[in-house]
Amino acid sequence: MKFIPCQSGQCTEGGTHCGGCGRSHSEIAETKYLVGNIVEFSRKQGYENVDDFAAFIHKNLLKKLNE
């Protein structure tokens, strides 16, 4: 399956899938939850270099997926 981000202004809440991006509402909710946790962790740590933290998450995500 290919990830398609939400399209601003085209999101729908009815049915099981968004009419804008086509992802299931449960997938969207889980993604928001994951991002929220990463944001909260970053804030709790007081990171000033959030770009570096995001790059670290990106790099490690790809590494783990390719193991």
N, C-alpha and C positions, 0 to 999 in steps of 0.2 A: 504494500500500500504506500502511496506517496503522500507525504504531509503537505497540506495546503493551509496556509495561515488564514485567519479570518479576514474578510474584506470589510473594511470600515463602511458602515452604513448599509451593508447587505446581509447582516446577520439576522437570523430568524430564531424564534424560540419554540415554535409549534412543531409537532411531530417528533420523530426520533433523531433527525439530522438537521443541521443548519442549512438553510437555502442558499447562503452566501458561499461557504467554503465546502459544504458537503460532509463535514466531519460529524460524528455522532455527538449529541449533547453530553453524553457521559465522558467521551474523550476530551471535549473542550473543558469540562469541569475538572477532570483530573489534571490536565495541563495547567490550568489556572492555579490549582492547588500546589502543584510542583513548583511553579514559578514563584508563587507566594511564599513558599517555604524557603526557597533560595534567597529571595529578597529579604525576608525576615532574618535569616542567618547572617547575611551580609551586614544588615543594619546592627544586629546584636554584636557582631565582631567589631563594628566601627571602621570597616575598611574604607580607606580614602582612595584606593586604587581599584575601584569596582571593575573597570575594564580589564585589568589583569586577572581578577577573580573570575570574571565571565569567560575569559580566554582559557583559563585553567580548567573550568568546568567543561567547556567545549572540547578541549584537547583530550581530557580524560574520558568523556562520553564516547568519542570516536574510538579511542584506544580500547575501551571495554567492549564496545560493540564488535570490534574486529578480532577479539581474542578467540 
